[in-house]
Amino acid sequence: MPKNISIQVSLKKYSLDSIRYAAHSLGGLAYAFIKPLPGDKVQVDLSPKPGAKAAGLAKHFQGELEDEKLRERVSSENRELREFLLLKAMNYQPKPPEKDDSGLTPQQEKELNDLINQIEGEIKAETAKGASADPLGITSTWEEKYDSKNGRKKKR
């Protein structure tokens, strides 16, 4: 017959919910019974399930109790954030699609288009006069620009 383990836990150090959750986490290993004691304490009686070992059960419960205390603290610290995210999720409204507007008035757009057309016309007029399209030789290849044998500039 498996040995029952009794553990006294202070309600000043751990909340009753933390104790219940820690006991519940041992559901696969043991049955847990929680009963109140005088002086802000509870007693947790653990009965190992058939096939489970009683050795280390108390230590395992204490570890789970500390974990639940940490979870409870983290949960209380993040309560406002969770509520905010839940509220945002429940009140979700997609933003209306933004207009593809450059911020220019129709008159400004007309002036901009006129300037673009004027510049394009000037570029066409310069190339039609026979002006070199590349006066600095930027588009020429390295071989065209330099002598490939001795690395000197070619004379033009």
N, C-alpha and C positions, 0 to 999 in steps of 0.2 A: 504494500500500500504506500503510495507516494506521501512524502512528508509535506505538510502545509507550512507555509512561511508567512509570518506576520510582521508587518513593517508599520511603524508609527510615523506619520508625516505631519508636520506643523502647518497649519493654515496661515500662519503669519509669513512663512517663507514661500509657500506654493499656494496657488489658488485651487479651489475645488475642481474647476474645469481642467487645469493642468494635471491634477492627480487622476481624474477620470480618463483623460486622453492617454496618459502614460499607462494606466491599467489596461485600457482598450488595445493599446499597441502590442500587448503581450497575449492577445487573443489566440494566437496559434500555439502558444506554449503552455498557458495556464488559465485557469478560471480565476477571476478576481472578485472579491467582495469588499466593499468599502462601507465602514460603519463609523459613526461619529463617536468621539471620546470627549470627556470633559476637558476644558482648558484649551480651546482652539486647536484641537488635534483630531486626526482621523486615523483609523487603523485599516490597513489594506491587507487582506488575507489572500494569499496566492496559493492555489492548489494546482500542482502540475497536471497537465493532461496525460492520458495514457501514452506512453512512448516518449514523453519529454523528460528531460533530466532536471532535477531540482537544483543541482549545483549551478551557481552563478545566476540564478533567477533573481535574487534580491539585488545583485549588482547590476543586472540588466535593467531592472525596474528603476533603480536610482539613475542610471544613465538616461533612460527615457524621460524620467521626471525632469532632469536638467534640460534636456532637449525641448521639452514642452514649455518649460519656463522661458527659454530663449525665443521659441516661436511666438509665445504669447506677447512678449515684450516687443518683438519686431512687428507683429500684427498691430499692436496698439499704437506704435510709432507711425505706421503707414496707413492708419485708418482714414485720415483725411484724403490722402492721395487715391486710395481705392475708391472712396465715395465720389471723388471728382471724376475719375476715369469712368466709373459706372454711369454717372450722370451724363457725361459727354457721349457715351455709347448709346444711351437710351434716347437722348435728344439730338441725335445725329441728323444734320441737314446738309446735303452737299452744296457747295458754293456754286453760284451760277457761273456759267462759262464767261470768262473775261473777253471783252471785245478786243479784236486785233487792231488797236488804235495806236498810232504813233504819237498822239498828243498834239498834232498839228491841225490848225484850222484849214478849211478848204482853200482859202486864199494862200496860206503858207505852203500848202502842198503844191498849188499851181506854180508859185514862185520857185520852189525847189525843182520841180520838173522842168521849168523853163531854163534854169541855170544848168541842169544836167544836159539838156539838149544843146545849149550854147557851147558848153565845153566839148561835147562830142563833135559838134560842127567844127570847132577850132582844130581839134585833133585831126579830123578828116582833111581839112584845108591844108594843114602843114604837111601831111603825108602826100597829098596830091601835088604839092609844089616841088616835090623831089627831095625834101629834107630827109636825112637819114633817120630811119626808125630807131636806130640804136647808135647814137653819136659817141657814147662812151665804150662801146664794144662789150657790153655786158652779156649779150647773148652769144658771143663767139665762144668756141670751144678752147680748151687749153692748148691743143695742138695748133689751132689757127693763131693764137696769140703768142705762143712761145716756140722757139726752136726745140724740137724734141731731142736733138742729139746733145747739145751743150748747155741747154737751159737758158739761153739768152733770148731777149726779146727780138722778134722779127722786125725788120724794118718795113715800114709801110710806105 
